[in-house]
Amino acid sequence: MGYRCQTLYERYSRPFLLFGTALATLFTIPAASAATPVHTTAGIKKAPLHTKPHKSLSSTPASAVRSAPPRHRRSGPLHSKDNEEINVSTRRVASRGAEVAVTRKVMDRFVEGTNPMQILAQTTPGANFTSTDAFGLDTYGNTFYMRGFTQMQIGATLDGIPMGTQGFANYNGVSITQAMIQDDIGGMTMSQGAGSLDTFSAQNLGGAMTYVTSDPKDKAGGKISQTFGSYNAFRTYGRVDSGVLNSTGTKFYASFARTKTNMWKGQGYQSELQADAKVVQPLGDRGKVTAFFGYGNFTQGNYLTMTKNMWKTMGRNSTYLKPDYDKAKLWAYYAQYTSDVPPGYEGLLSNDEIGDYAWDASQIQRTYLSSINTHYDLFKNVKSDTIIYGNVSSAVHGGTNNFVTSPSYGTPELLADGTVSGVPMALSMAHAFMRRLGGTQKFTIEAPHHNRIETGVWYENNHWIYNQRLYEDGLNSAHNWLSDFKQGTGHTWFNNSYNTNTFQFFLQDRWTIIPGMNLLAGFKSLTQTTHGGTKDDYTQQLAAEGWNTYYRHAANGTLTASAAFLPHFNFDYHFLNHHEFYWDIAENMRAYDYYSQTATSTAWGGLGNSTYTAQQVFDANKKVLRPERTWNYVVGYRYDTHLFSASVDFYHTDYYNRLASITEGSANTANSAYLNVGRETMNGADVMGTIRPVEGLEITNSFSWNDAEYQSRSINYGGTSYNIKGKHQVYYPKFMYKANLNYTYKRAMFNFNVNYIGSRPMTYLNDEKIPAYWVANLNLAYNFGKIGFTQNLKTTFGITNLFNSNYIGGVYGAASVSGDDNANLFVAAPRQFFGTIAAEF
């Protein structure tokens, strides 16, 4: 297999790398921090850097536990006056088979700039999205689920560009909110089955998200909008369309957006700068070339992750300790040097929870994405689609680490007046850098006997760097959370580097048996090889200098995930005008995750102890690890008329080779292992109905049920064997209900939606659960039409979390076997108000 991967690399990489290098040179400017890639103990879990002992078992292959120091313990739209606008669908969604499409009209019912995944979740049965902020921009606190799979296990593409995983600090792609401006998305689809063969992804286990950018308009003009909201929020968006420039049909647009808001609790803010541009050049009547460029620059102070007890005891607004520096030092001392809690907190917080509170945490992420897409009709019945893309990103994220010490001030001591000498904490920042170069090629052949054959290949090379550095805090003042982290500053804890080559091929035939009846059959092949790991580790050296560093998990090597034949079958039958019946069956494989030496739930991270080195554990794992696989089965029925629409889906998933990290032994003698912990089965159903009793009024209700159960009878954790067979999957609700009322009258629009999310297990033994909650949103809009030189002068008013529900939203990372000791819960944003005025010209 190694020889095969090498041959593929030599054959395909050179043209892609040469072209990708040109793209990077033309379109990208490295971020300031890119010169010195770095990173946090957050791993894929997105944990703050004030790490402490972690007593948990990973819940998903993409999550990560924190490293441990040695311690003791549908209706008509608002009609545009622009004659160029095409109304693709006046309904809420345009669906086919096991797929739901959300149109631009539906997206415009939400607050401008809302995360597209949040819109998908509020309009699609079986989906759930939560975040710490109203816009849903916080990649650190976002969680998206679709029928039991997270955004880390769902395929995603933008105009055919593979987007990789959609979680925090993408190590193999880019989040949609940073790839392009939401206003410029033309539409999106969600495959609720097993994903599509032509959606290129190495992480897909079930389902796929597809985003399509809008095209430049044929008439010159533009659009501007300005939003204001709670917590000094504002969002400015502007777009200019060139119109058709010449006889060949050249046209383009360029857009800019800036979003900024204060954090709703604690100190700090969120700020995002975005820009994108698209050029379309027709190639006669046989095709076109499209060039796209997207830029995202996101900065924010992070929200505190909490245990359920912290949320209930300390309240919704409890957050980082900034600006009380003396308190921050005191709590860090108790967390690092004792097993007690500060005076006044006995019986309220545990020592572990004291360690979860720190001075602050932040993130800076910068992304550049560029691509050239070519569509060309080679022959009357053969079409070609070629994409070449480049993606560069850099990030600096982390925060105060309560489990290391700034050495310049000596060993900290608790003084008689209740203060602390020295500085029992330091700034721990991860510096990350990613460079992706790749390309896809697809052919569509209209074959005889009503067959449409599609085939394609994808190749990508990804270089990922993750370095960890420490910065001293001062005796009387802490670091600047937006410090200028230049090369040569800080003290390197460790350097990690990974290089990944991915190759995927697919072949499918869609046969129209009779009009309205289609059968698709095909397969894909996927191979991904990752080589890398720890390049440098300075744990011992830093410990000798007085930093009190606490872990060593250095491991390096190569792993390959490969499957030659992953079949996919789909049947779709439209009959009697209004009825549709469909089923979908597919097998998927997920390649191995990689991130850093400290991020567990990857084959390279969190391994070893003083007895067995991480390298020894990694070498042993290579012989027995197998990539995760799923078999997904979906059967559904849809009825659609002007007055009433309904659908029902039943699905079943068999999950094989579920991988997780298991920690054995006490905190200071922990032996982490990355193992196959068995099977999981999932059964579920989604039911949705929409009525349109009068013109302009649409009322939709949906209900979702999911029974995802682990099948393992023996999980060895901490030296004890646990039976988790029959226990429900952590973090995913068993029941969801959604209601949406949309009314359009002439130029006015009213939209009200409400979601019920059932309780979610926090632990593998299901002994702790996140409470169920209701959340509602309200949006109003009025289009004044043409006034002066403006077109479609429109005002909107939106309220998020209408009834100000206090609930746990995002949950991401490792789940405990039992108990409430993981600070990995995010409190959702309170009620907020937003108003927007927009105009086209």
N, C-alpha and C positions, 0 to 999 in steps of 0.2 A: 504493500500500500504506500510505503514511503517513496518507492521508486515511481509509482504512478503519479503521486502528488507532485514530485519533482519535475516529471515530464510535463505535466499540465502547466506547472508554473513557468517552465522555460518556454513553452509554446505560446502561452497567452499573455504573460505578464509584460513582456518588453513593449509592445505597442501601447498597452494600457498605461504603463508607467510613464512612457515618454509623453503621451498626450495628457495624462493626469498631471505631470509635472508642469506642463505648459499652462494648464488650467490654474494650478495653484499659483504660478507666477503672475498670471494675468489678473486673477480675481481675488486672491487672498493676501491679507497682510497679517502676519503672525501676531498674536496677542503678546502683550508685554511679558506675560508669564510663560509664554510658550518656549522661550529660550531656555528656561529652566524648569522643565516639567517636574511637578511635585504632587503630593496627595495626602489623604486623611485616613485614620483608622476606620473611617466610615465604610470602606468597602462598598459592596453593592447594597448593603443594608441602608445606606445613607445615615449612619449614626454620627452624632457629634463626637468630637475628639476627646471629650472628657471621659475616656473609656474606663471601664471597671470590670470586675469579674463577671462573666456572662454564663448563666446556667441554662442554656437553651439549645434546642434542636432546630435546625433550619426548616422553614415551612415550604419554601420554594427553591428551585435550583438557583434562582437569581438573587436570593436574599443572603444576608450575611450577618453573623453575630459579631459582637464586638470582642476585641482581644482583651485578655485578662492580665492585669498585673498580679504578681504573687501576693495574695491576701489570705486572710483567714476567713475566710468565709464566702291638521291636511284646512285647509280651505284656500279660496282664491287669494291671491297675493295683493299687496298694495301695487296698483298698476303703474308702471313706469311711463313717463312721457317721452322717454328715449325710444325712438322707433327701432333702434338696433337691438334692443333687449329681446331675448328669446325666452319665453316661459316654458321651461322644460317640463315641469310638472306642477300643477296647482295643488297637488295633494301633499300630505304630510311627509310621506315617503314613497319612493318608487321601488317596488320590490320584485325580485325574481328568484325563485327557488329559495335556498337557504341563505339569502342575502337581503340586506336592507340598505337602501340608498337614501341618504339625507341630502336634500337639495339646498341650494343657496337661499331660497325663500324661507326654508325652515331655520336655517342658521341665523337669518336676520331677525328672528323672533326673540333672540337672546341679547343680553348686554354685549355691546360691541367689544370685541377682543376676547370673548370667552373661549377657553380652551376647547378645541374641536372634540376632544375625547369627552369632555363634560356634556356637550350637546348630544353626542352619540349615546351617552348613558341615559340622558333624560328623554330620549326619543326611541330607544331600542330596548325591547324586552330582554331580560337576562343580563343586562350590562349595569355596572355600578361604578361610579367615579366619585371620589372624594378628594378634598384638598384643604389646605389650611387657609387659602385666600379666595375671595369671591371670583376673581378672574380664572383661577385654576392654573396660575403660572408657576407655582412653587414646585419645581421638579423634585425637590427634597421631600415634600409632604404629600405628593400626589399618589393616589392608588386607583388603578383601573382594572376591573375584572369583567370578563365576558364568559359566562357559563363555566365558571370555575377556574379559568386561566387568567393570569395577570398580564399586564402590558409587556412583561419580560418574556412571555410565552406565546405571544400573538404576532403574526407577521404584519409588517407595515411598509407601504411604499408611497412615494410622492411622484406622480407622473412616471411611474415605473421604476424610480430610483429606490433601491433597497434602503430602508431607514434604520435597520437594526432594532435593538430593544428600545423601548420608550420609557425607560426608567431614569433614575437620577444618574448624572455624570456618565452619559453613554460612553462605554468603552468600545463599542462597535457600530456606532451610528449617531443619529441626531434626533432629538425630540421635535415633534411637529411645531410646537410653539417657538422653537428657535430656528427652524428651517425656513419658515416663511410667515408672512402676516396673515392672520385669520381672515381678514376682509378680502383677500385675494384668492382664497380657496373657492373654486367653482362648485364643488360638491364632494361628497365622500360616501363610501360604502363600508358596510361591516358584514363580512362573511361570518355567519353564525354556525356554519358547519365545520368542516375541517380545513378551511382555507382554500385557496385556489392554487392550482399547479403553477400558473404563470405569475404568482406573487412570490418573488424571490426572497427567501428568508432562511437563515440557518437556525432560528430560534423557535419557529412556529410549531406548536403542538396542537393547536385547535383555534381556528378563526384567523381572520386577516383584516386589517384596516387599509383602505385604499383612498388616498387623497389625490384630487385633480386640481391643478391650478387653473384659474380663469385665463382666457386669451385676451390679448389687447383688442380694443374696440376698433372698428373700421373708421369711425369718425373721431377726429381730434377732440379732446376734452379732458375732464378729470373729475376728481371727487375730493372733498375735504370733510372731515368730521371732528368734533371736539366733544369729549366726554368729561364730566366732573362728577365726583362722588364722595362718599364718606371717607373719613380719615385722609382728607386732602388729596384724594385720588384724582388724577387727570389722565386722559389719553388723547393724543393728537394723531390723526391719520391723514395722509395726503397721497393722492395718486394722480399721475399725469399719463394720458394716453396720446400717442403720437398721431393716431389715425393712419390710414394707408398712405405711405410716403412716395410711392413710385408705381410705375406700371407693372412691376413684378409682384407688388402686394406687400412689400416690407412694412412691418408695423411693430411697435413695442409699447411697453408701459414701464414706469418706474414708480415705486411706492416707498413710503417712509412712515413709521409709527413709533411713538414714544409713550410708554406707560410708566406712571410713577405713583406710588401710594405709600403713606406711612404704614407701618405695621400696626395691626389692631390691638396688639398688646406688646408691652415692652418697648425698648428703644430700637430704632433703625427703620429701614424702609425697603421697599422693592422698587427696582428700576429696570426697565427693559427698553433697549433701543433695537429697532428692527428695520431692515431694508430689503427689498427684493426687486428684481427686474426681469423682464421676459421679452425676448425678441423672437418674432416669427417671420420666417422667410419662405414663402411658397416656392415650390419647385415645379412651376407650370401647373398642370392639372393632375400631376402624378404623385405629389407628396409635398412635404415641407420640412424645413429644419428649424428647430426651436432651441434657443439658448436660454438658460435660466441661471440666476444668481440669487442666493439668499444669504442674509447676514443676521445674526442674533447676538446681542450683548446683554446678558442678564446679571444683575447684581442684587443681592438681598441679604438682610439679616435673617437668620433662620429662626423658626419657631421651635420651642422646646418639646422634645419627645417626653412622654409621661407614662407612668404606670396608671392603672385604673384608680388605685388608691390616691396617687398624687392629684389626679383630676377631681376626685370626690372630696378629698380632704382640703386641698389647697385652693381649689376653685378653677373655673375656666380661664381666668386671667393670669394664673400663675405662670411665670416664665423665667428667663435667665435673671441672674442676680444683678446685672448691670443697672444702675450705676454705683451700687454699694460695694466698694472695693474691699473694705475690711471684712464684710460678711462673706464675700467670695473667697477670701483667703482662709477665713475661719472654717467654712464648710469644706473647702478643699483639704484642709488639715485633718478634720475629722474623717473624711472619706479615705484619705491616703494613709494616715498614720494610726488610726484607731478603729475600733469596731463599735463605737458609740455614736450618738447623735448630739448636736449642739443643745445647750439648755433651752427648754421650752418646747422641744419637738419630740420628747419621749412619748411613745404611744401613737404618734401621728405619722412619722416617717421612719423608714428603716435606714440603716447605715448605707445600704446600696442606693436608696432614693436620695439621700443627701449627696451622694456622689454624682447623681444625675443632674443636679443643679450646678451650673457653672457661670462664669462671667458672661460669655457670649459665644456666638457661632455665626458664621457667614459663608457665602459662596459667591464666586465670580465665574461666569461661564461665557465663553466667546466661541462662536461657530461660523464657519464659512462653508457654503455648499454651492457648487457650480456643476452644470451639466450641459451637454449638447445631445439633443434627441433628434433623430432623423427617421421620418416615416416616408417610405417610397414604394410605389406600385411597380415592382420589377416586371411583372407581366399582368395580363388581364386578370389572372386568378391567383397571383402570388404577391403578397405584401410583405415588406420588410420593416422592422422597427429596431433601430440601433440606439443605445444610450451609452455614453461615456461620461463618467462623473468623477469629481474629486471633492473630498470633504476634509477640512482641517478644523480642529477644535482644541481649545486649551481651557484649563480651569484651575482655580485655586480655591479650595474649600476646606473648612475645618473649624476649629474653635479652641476654646480653653480646655486643656486636658488636666483634670483634677488628680491624675495619677502619676504625674512626673513633677519634678521640682526644678525651679530655676536655680542653678548652682552658685551663682555669684554671691548669694546672701547666706550661705551656710545651711546647715540642717535646721529646718523649721522646728520651733518649740511653742507650746501653748503657755502664754504668760499669765501672771496672776490676775491681771485686769481683764482677762478674757480675750485679748488680742493675740495675734500670732507673729512671731518673729520669722524672718525669712519669707520666702515665696513658694508655698507648696503647690505650685501649678505653673504651667507654661502654655504658650500658644503652639498648637500642633496643627500644621497645615499640610494638606496634600496638594501637590503640584502635578497636574495631569496633562498629557498631550496625546492627541490622536490624529493620525493621518490615514485616510482611506482613499484608495484609487481602485476603480473598477469599471466594468462595462457589462452590458447585457445585449444579446442579439436574439430577436424573435422572428419567425417566419409564419405567415398565415396562408394556407393553401386551400382554395375552394375546389375540392375534389369532386369527381363524379358521384352520382347517386346520393346527393344531398349530404355530403360529408365536408366538414370544415376541420382540417388538420392544422394544429398549431404545435410548434416546437421552438425551443430556445435554450440558450446557455447563459450562465452568469459566472463571472470570475471577479474576485476581489482580493486585494492585499490590504491588510490593516496592520498598522504599527501603533502600539499602545504603550505609553510610558506612564508609570505611577511612582512618584518619589515622595517620601515623607520627610518633613523637616520640623525642627523645633526652634522656637524663638523665645527668649527669656522675657518674662514680665518684670516690671519694675517693682521696687520696694513699696512705693506709694501710689503707683498708677499702672494700669494695664496697657497692653498693646493697642494700637489703632486697628479696628476691625477691617479697614480697607488699606492696610499698610502696603507699601510699594515693595512687593516681594521680588526683588531682582536677583539675578544670578549671583551666586557668591554670598548671599545673606543666609542667616540661619545655620543650624547645625543638622547636617544630613543624618537621618536615622537609618534609612535604607533606600536603595534605588531598585526599581523593578522595570522590566521591559519585556514585551511580548510581541511576536510577529505571527500573523495568522493569514493563511491562504485558504480561500473558499471557492469551491467549484460546484455548480449545480446545473443539471440538465433536466428538461422535461419534454414529454411528448404526449399529446392528447388528440383525440378525434371526437368531434361533436357531430353526431348523426341525427339528422331530422328524419325520423321514421315516417311520420305523417305530419301535415301542418299542425303545429302546436305541440307536438311530442318530440322531445329531444333526449338523446342518450349520450352522455359523455363518458369516455373511458380513457385512462391514461396513467402515467407514472412519472415519478421524478427520481433522480439520483443525486445524492448529496455527499460531498466529502469536504471536511474541514480539518486542517492540521494547524495546531498552535504550538509554537516553540518559545520558551522563555521562562521567566520567573525572576528570582532574586539575582541581581548583579552585584550589589554591595550591601552589606549589613554591618552597622556600626553600634549595635546594641551594647556590646561589652565595653567598647571605648567610651560611650556616653555614660554608662554606669560608673566607670572609673572616674569620670569628670564630675560626678555628683548629680546627674540628671535623674537618677533613680529609674532608669528605663527597665522595662519588665518583660519583654517577650523576645523570642528568637524563633522564627518560623521560616528560615531560608530554604527554598526548594527551587529546583530548576530542572526542566526536561521538556519532553514532547509528548503530546497526545493527539490522536486522530479519531474523529467520529466519521463513520462512513456507512452508507446504505446504498446499494446498487439499485434496489427496486422498492419504491414506496408507491403503491397503487392508489388510485382515486377513481371512484365511479359516482356519477350523478345522473339522475333521471328527473325530467321536468315535463309535465303534461298540462297544457291549458285546454280545457274542454267546456262545452256548453256556454261559451262566451265569458262567463263570470267566474269559473272555477279553475283552480290550479292545484295539482298534486305533485309532490316532489319527494325525493329521498337523496341522501348523500352519504357515501362511505369512503373513508380514506385512512391510510396509515401515515403517521408523521414521525420524524426523528428530530431531536434537538441536540445541537452540538454542545460541547463542553463550555461552561463559563470560565472566564479568567478575569482577574482583576488585580489583586495584590497579594503579597505573602501574608497579610494579616486578615484578609477577608475570607471568612469561612464560607461554606457552600460553593466553593470552587475547588477543583482538584489540586490547585497550587497553594491554597491558603489555609492558615491556622493549623498546620500539622505539627506533630512532634512534641517532645518534651525533653527533659534532661536525660531520659533513658533511651528514647528513640528519636533520632533527629528527623526533622521534616523531610529531608532528602530520602531517608530510609523509608518513611511512610509513603512518600510519593512513588518511589520505585516499586514498592510492593503493590500499590494501588493500580499501577499500569497493567499489571497482569490480570486483574479481576474486574476493573471498571468497565461498564458498558453504557453507551449514551441512552438517555431517556427516549421512550417511544410511546405513542398512543394510537389506538384504533378508535375512530370517531364514527358514530352512526346517527343520522338525523332523518326523520320522516315528518312531513308536514303537509298542511292543506291551507289554501287561501281562497277566500271568496271576496269579490270586489265588484261593487256597483256604485252608481253615483250617490245613492243614499246611505249605503252601509258597506263596510269592509270588515272582514274578520280573518284571523289566522290562528292556527294552532300548530305547535311544533313539539315533537317528542325527541329526545336525544339520549344517547348512551355513550359513555367513554370508558375504555379500558386503558389504564395507565400502567406501563411496565418500566422496570428499572428506575424507580423513583430514587433520585440521589439526594442525600442530605449529609450534613455534618453531624457527627455524634461526638460528644466530649465524655471521656471516661476518666474517672479519678477526681481528686480534690482540686481546688483552684490552683494551688501552687505546684501540683504534680500532674496537671491535666495532660491527657494524651488524646488529641483530636484526630479523628479519622473521617474520611469521606467515603461513604458506603452506599450500597444499594439497600434501601430499607423496605423494599417490597412493592406491592401493587396497590393501586387505588382504583375503585370503580365509581362511576358517576352516572346517575339517572336524573333526568329533568324534563320539564315541560314549560313552555311559554304560550300564553293565550292572550290575544289582543283583539279588541273590537273598536270600531270607529263608526259613529253615526253622524249624519249631516242632515238634520231635520229641516232646516231652512237654509236658504242661500247665505253663504258666508259663515255659517256656524259649523264647527267641527268639534266633537267630543270624543276623546280616545281614552280607553281604559286598558290596562294590561296587568297580568298577574304571572309571576314566575315562581317556579318551585325547583329546587335543586337538592338532590341527596347525594353528596359526594362523600364516600366512606373509604377509610384506609382498610387494608386487608391484612396487614402484618400482625402476627400474633406475638412477635418478640422484637422489641427495640431495646438494645442494651445501652442504657444511659446512666452514667455515674456508677457503673458497676452493678446496676439493677436492671432486670429484664421487665419490660412493660408490654402489655398486650393492648394494642390500639385498634384492633379489628372492630369495625362497626362505628368507630368514632368519626364524627363529621370533619371535613376539611377545615383547617383553621382559616380564619379571616374572611370566609365567604358565607353570606347569609343563605339560609334555607328558603326564605320567602321574601319576595319583593312585589310591591304594588306601585303602579304609576298611573296617574290621571293627568290629562291635558285638555284644556278647554281653550279653543282659539276662535275668535269672532272677528270677522272683517266686514265693515260697513262703509262702503264708498272708500274714503281715504283714511279711515281710522282702523286701528287694529288693537285687540285686547287679547292677551295670552296669560293663562294661569296654569301652572303645572305643580303637581305635588307628588312626592315620592315617599314610599314607606320602605325602609330597609330593616329586615328582621335582625334578630340578635346574631352575633358572629362569635364562634368559639375563638378564644385566645390561646388555648393550649391543646396539645395533642390528646390529652385525656378529657378534654371538654369540661373541665371542672371550673373554669373561669370563662365568662362570656362578655363581649362588648354589648351594652344595651341597645335594643331596637330604637329607631327614631323616625320621626316624620320631618320632612323639609319641603318647603314650598317657595315658589318664585312667582313674581308678577311683573309683566311687561306691557306697556302701553305705547302706541305710536300713532302719529298723524302725519300724513304727507300733504303738504300745501301745494304741491305741483310746481308749476312754473311761476316764478316771481322774479321779475327783472331779467337779469342774465342767467339766473340759476335755474336748474332743472331739479325736480324731485327734492325740494326743500323739505326736510323731514325732521321731526323732533321725536325723541323716544324717552321714556322714563321707566326705569326698572328697579325692582326691589329683590334682592337676593336674601334667602333665609327669612322669608316674610314674617314668620311668627317667632323669630329669634330663638330657635331651638338650640339648646346647649347639648351637643353630642360629639362623640368621637367620630371623626371622619376618616382620614388616612391612617392606614395601618400597613407597615412595610417592614419586612425583615424576619428575623428568626422568632419562632414561637417556642415557648417553654413546653416541657412535657406536662408540667402542672404549675399552679400557683400564679401569683401576680407580681412577678419580679422583673419583668422586661419593660423598660421605658422605651417603648416603640409605638406609642399611640399619639396621634395628633388631634388636638381639639380643633373642630371646624370653625370657620369664621362666623361671627354674629351677623345680625341683620345689617345690611348696607343698602344705600340708595345711590342711584346713578341716573344722570340725565345727559342726553346727547342731542346735539344739533348737527345735521349733515346736509350737504348740498352737492349736486353735480353741476357741471358746467361744460 
